[in-house]
Amino acid sequence: MKWTHKATEKIAKELRALPPAEMRTRMAELKKELLKLNVQVATGANPASPGKLKQTKKNIARLMMFLGQQKEV
């Protein structure tokens, strides 16, 4: 049995339901957020939420995957 987190499933479902234009907008927002988090790490400051960096990267990857799947259809 595969272990999954309910919150992760919810986020994936919400992202999948977005139209492609909204996905691109959301991805741009996430990339800006990721840049800010990377700057915090690079300057040696402790990020407010350490798990947010990993979650942001995963959400960007999910959006890229969903956009790629829509192009194939």
Secondary structure, 3 states (H helix, E strand, C coil): CCCCCHHHHHHHHHHHCCCHHHHHHHHHHHHHHHHHHHHHHHCCCCCCCHHHHHHHHHHHHHHHHHHHHHHHC
